[in-house]
Amino acid sequence: MKRFRQPKCPYCGDRLNFAQAWVLKRRGEYICPKCGGLSNVRLDPLVYRLGLFAVAVGAVFFLAGLIFGSSLAPITLTGIFLPFLVFFPVSVFLVHLKKPAPPRPRPDTATHVYDTNMRGKGESG
C-alpha cells in the first residue's frame, strides 16, 4: 500500500527514521539535515479515522468492564490498551512530507481600492 510508507524528503529522497517521524507528527515544517530542503508535514486523513477507531474500541471494552464487573479485568485492560498500542506505531507510517506550494502573486488592486476609499472620506467639499 502506498499510504503506509516511511516518510522521506521530497528533495533528496532521504528517509526519516521512526523517531524522527514520531516527533515530526506534531510539527508543521521539516528542514532536511542532508540537503536543507524545506517541506510541509502532512498527516494522511486515515490517521484520524484510525485514532477514532482506537478510541471507540477502547470505550467499548471500558463499558463492558463497567457492566460485567471485575471478573473480566485482564481482558478489559487488554482491550482498552491494545488498540492504542497498535495505533501509535502505525501512525508513524502515515506522515508525509510535501514540497510547499509557491507563493501566489498578490494583486495590486487591494491597495488601490483602500487608497481611493480613504481619499473620499478625508475630503469635505
C-alpha positions in Angstrom: 0.0 0.0 0.0 1.3 3.4 -1.0 -0.2 5.1 2.0 1.8 3.2 4.6 5.4 4.2 4.0 8.3 5.7 5.8 8.4 9.5 5.3 11.2 10.8 3.0 12.5 14.2 1.9 10.8 15.3 -1.3 14.0 16.9 -2.5 16.8 14.4 -1.9 14.8 11.2 -1.0 16.5 10.8 2.4 14.2 8.6 4.6 13.4 9.6 8.1 13.8 7.1 10.9 10.9 6.2 13.2 11.9 8.5 16.0 12.1 11.5 13.6 8.7 10.7 12.1 7.3 10.2 15.6 8.4 13.7 16.6 7.5 15.2 13.2 3.8 14.3 13.5 3.1 17.4 15.6 5.2 19.9 13.6 4.2 21.9 10.5 7.5 22.1 8.7 10.6 19.9 8.3 14.1 21.0 7.2 16.1 18.2 5.8 19.6 18.0 7.5 21.1 16.4 4.4 20.0 18.8 1.7 18.5 21.7 3.7 15.2 21.5 1.8 12.1 22.8 3.5 9.0 20.7 3.3 5.5 20.7 4.9 4.4 17.9 7.2 1.1 16.3 6.2 -0.8 13.7 8.0 -2.8 11.2 6.0 -6.6 11.5 6.7 -6.6 7.8 7.6 -4.7 8.8 10.9 -7.8 10.5 12.2 -10.1 7.6 11.3 -7.7 5.1 12.9 -7.5 7.2 16.0 -11.2 7.4 16.3 -11.5 3.7 15.8 -8.9 3.1 18.6 -10.9 5.4 21.0 -14.2 3.6 20.1 -12.8 0.1 20.6 -11.2 1.2 23.9 -14.5 2.8 25.0 -16.4 -0.4 24.2 -14.1 -2.5 26.3 -14.3 0.1 29.1 -18.0 0.0 29.1 -18.0 -3.8 29.0 -15.7 -3.8 32.0 -18.1 -1.5 33.9 -21.1 -3.6 33.1 -19.7 -7.1 33.8 -17.6 -6.1 36.8 -14.0 -7.1 37.8 -14.3 -10.7 36.6 -13.1 -9.6 33.1 -10.4 -7.2 34.4 -7.5 -8.6 32.4 -9.5 -8.8 29.2 -10.9 -5.3 29.7 -7.4 -3.8 30.3 -6.0 -5.6 27.3 -9.0 -4.4 25.2 -8.5 -0.8 26.3 -4.8 -0.5 25.7 -4.2 -2.8 22.7 -5.9 -0.5 20.1 -3.7 2.4 21.2 -0.5 0.2 21.3 -1.3 -0.7 17.7 -2.3 2.9 16.6 0.8 4.8 17.7 3.4 2.7 15.8 1.1 2.6 12.7 0.6 6.4 12.7 4.3 6.9 12.1 3.8 5.4 8.6 1.1 7.9 7.8 3.3 11.0 8.0 4.1 12.5 4.6 6.4 15.3 3.5 5.4 17.6 0.7 7.1 20.5 -1.1 5.5 23.8 -0.2 3.4 25.4 -2.8 4.9 28.5 -4.4 3.5 31.8 -3.0 0.7 33.3 -5.1 1.3 36.8 -6.5 -0.6 39.5 -4.6 -2.9 41.6 -6.6 -2.2 45.3 -6.5 -5.9 46.2 -6.7 -6.4 45.8 -2.9 -4.1 48.7 -2.0 -5.6 50.8 -4.8 -9.2 50.3 -3.5 -8.0 51.2 0.0 -6.4 54.4 -1.2 -9.4 55.6 -3.1 -11.7 55.0 -0.1 -9.5 56.9 2.2 -9.3 59.9 -0.1 -13.0 60.2 -0.4 -13.5 60.2 3.4 -10.9 62.8 4.2 -12.2 65.4 1.8 -15.0 67.6 2.6 -16.5 69.6 -0.2 
